[in-house]
């Protein structure tokens, strides 16, 4: 291999390595939980990266008043109705549970 071919190969290899380092895939997860008919919640805790988005994707119950209670990494809670989203400012642990009356099955879509 001559010196020109080696240089082209080295430049190409460096570009591939650089592109691979910058193209970190994002995570997209669905986290589910429920609450009992007597109101007992079963909260779920998960890790999230900074600037991640949490969307209440499902909150089903008989009275159609369900939602998602999300406690952000800074400890501030927010109630989300199905379809509503919030942005998580800092990386860390997020906790969510279902809100509403009766038994509820709920889920959040987490993209970070």
C-alpha positions as CSV (number, residue, x, y, z in Angstrom):
1,X,0.0,0.0,0.0
2,X,1.5,3.3,-1.0
3,X,1.6,6.4,1.2
4,X,-1.4,8.1,-0.5
5,X,-3.6,5.1,-0.1
6,X,-2.5,4.8,3.6
7,X,-3.4,8.5,4.2
8,X,-6.8,8.1,2.6
9,X,-7.4,4.9,4.6
10,X,-6.4,6.7,7.9
11,X,-8.6,9.7,7.2
12,X,-11.6,7.4,6.4
13,X,-11.0,5.4,9.5
14,X,-10.8,8.5,11.6
15,X,-14.1,9.8,10.1
16,X,-15.8,6.5,10.9
17,X,-14.6,6.6,14.5
18,X,-15.7,10.2,15.0
19,X,-19.1,9.6,13.5
20,X,-19.6,6.5,15.7
21,X,-18.7,8.5,18.8
22,X,-21.2,11.3,18.1
23,X,-24.1,9.1,17.1
24,X,-25.2,7.9,20.5
25,X,-28.6,6.3,20.2
26,X,-31.4,7.7,22.3
27,X,-33.5,5.6,24.6
28,X,-37.3,5.2,24.2
29,X,-39.0,3.2,27.0
30,X,-42.5,2.5,28.1
31,X,-42.8,2.3,31.9
32,X,-46.1,0.8,33.3
33,X,-47.7,0.6,36.8
34,X,-51.1,0.5,38.4
35,X,-53.1,1.4,41.5
36,X,-55.5,-0.7,43.5
37,X,-59.3,-0.1,43.7
38,X,-58.7,1.1,47.3
39,X,-56.3,3.8,46.1
40,X,-53.0,2.1,47.0
41,X,-50.4,3.2,44.4
42,X,-47.5,1.1,43.1
43,X,-45.0,3.7,42.1
44,X,-42.2,3.0,39.6
45,X,-38.8,4.6,39.7
46,X,-36.5,4.9,36.7
47,X,-33.3,6.7,35.5
48,X,-33.5,9.5,33.0
49,X,-30.9,11.5,31.2
50,X,-30.9,15.4,31.3
51,X,-33.5,17.0,29.0
52,X,-35.4,13.7,28.6
53,X,-39.1,13.8,27.9
54,X,-41.8,12.0,30.0
55,X,-45.2,11.6,28.4
56,X,-48.3,10.2,30.1
57,X,-49.3,7.7,27.4
58,X,-52.0,5.8,29.2
59,X,-54.2,6.2,32.3
60,X,-57.2,3.9,32.1
61,X,-59.9,3.6,34.7
62,X,-63.7,3.2,34.8
63,X,-64.3,6.9,35.6
64,X,-62.0,8.4,32.9
65,X,-60.3,10.7,35.4
66,X,-56.9,8.9,35.4
67,X,-53.5,10.5,35.0
68,X,-49.8,10.2,35.8
69,X,-48.1,11.6,38.8
70,X,-44.5,12.3,38.0
71,X,-41.8,13.4,40.5
72,X,-39.0,15.1,38.6
73,X,-35.3,14.6,39.4
74,X,-35.4,17.9,41.4
75,X,-38.3,16.5,43.6
76,X,-41.0,18.7,42.1
77,X,-44.1,16.7,41.3
78,X,-46.3,17.2,38.3
79,X,-49.7,15.7,37.3
80,X,-50.0,14.8,33.7
81,X,-53.2,13.8,31.8
82,X,-52.9,11.3,29.0
83,X,-51.0,12.9,26.1
84,X,-49.3,15.6,28.2
85,X,-45.5,15.7,28.5
86,X,-42.8,17.2,30.7
87,X,-39.1,17.8,30.2
88,X,-36.7,16.5,32.9
89,X,-34.1,19.2,33.5
90,X,-31.4,17.1,35.2
91,X,-30.3,13.5,35.0
92,X,-31.3,11.2,37.8
93,X,-34.2,9.2,39.3
94,X,-37.8,9.9,38.4
95,X,-40.8,8.4,40.1
96,X,-44.3,8.0,38.7
97,X,-47.6,6.6,39.9
98,X,-51.2,6.6,38.7
99,X,-53.7,9.2,39.8
100,X,-57.5,9.1,39.8
101,X,-60.3,7.0,41.3
102,X,-60.8,3.3,41.3
103,X,-58.3,0.8,39.8
104,X,-56.0,2.4,37.2
105,X,-53.4,1.1,34.8
106,X,-51.1,3.8,33.6
107,X,-47.9,4.2,31.6
108,X,-45.3,6.8,30.7
109,X,-43.2,7.0,27.5
110,X,-39.7,8.1,28.4
111,X,-37.4,9.5,25.6
112,X,-33.9,10.5,26.5
